[in-house]
Amino acid sequence: MIPWLADDTPFPPFECALRSPNGLLAAGGDLSERRLLQAYRHGIFPWFNPGDPILWWSPDPRMVLIPCEFKLSRSLTKILRNSDYEVRVDTSFEQVMRACAAPRDGHSGTWINEDMIAAYCALHSLGYAHSVETWMDGKLVGGLYGMALGRMFYGESMFSTVSNASKIALAHLARQLERWQFGMIDCQMNTPHLATLGAREIQRSEFIARLQELVHCEPAINWQFDTDLFA
């Protein structure tokens, strides 16, 4: 059994998370700013299907991308040196979330429901949640969104309607976070796509220990990306 959270119930220790399904820690609670910030500071994130209660996760191992370990293929390097795209930051946060929520690959469902969109848009308005966007010919064609606390970034979701558009956004994010001395990008779960870009698994205990250092670092930044990242 996993604990049920009332609005004021603290999260249980991460060691209490289930092994199957991997990392399920608690259910219930809410998506308030206070609850979400508390979760991220402890390496916990919400993930649940529409109609289900809120589920909170802390998987072991944890997929992370160290910014300096982002893998640039030759083909992506050529694309990044091309001037046919523009990367913007925080100009269309809700639009990015809704694009991430759109059905893809023949699947009709999404875990990014209206409550999630409202919650993260509120965090965006407070300066915690951010979007990195790829634009071509004046159209949003790819991007990602996530959370930043201290010198830690938590990736939530990516989308692309044009080949490599999400990779362009992630490449710029990784390069900028490296300059800002961020220690990790949390990728949550292992996916082959992220592994090809340099993400790797680490033990949850290592993740939490490093996380506790990073979230207490002086936060960077006005979230304006340098213009010479791939000059």
Buried (B, 14 or more C-beta within 10 A) or exposed (E): EBBEBEEEEEBBEBEEBBEEEBBBBBBBBBBEBEBBBBBBBBBBBBBBEEEEEBBBBBBBBBBBBBBEBBEBEEEBEEBBEEEEBEBBBBEBBBEBBBBBBEEEEEEEEBBBBEBBBEBBBBBBEEEBBBBBBBBBEEEBBBBBBBBBBBBBBBBBBBBBBBEBBBBBBBBBBBBBBBBBEBBBBBBBBBEEEBBEBBBBBBEBEEBBEBBBEBBEBEBBBEBEBEEEBBE
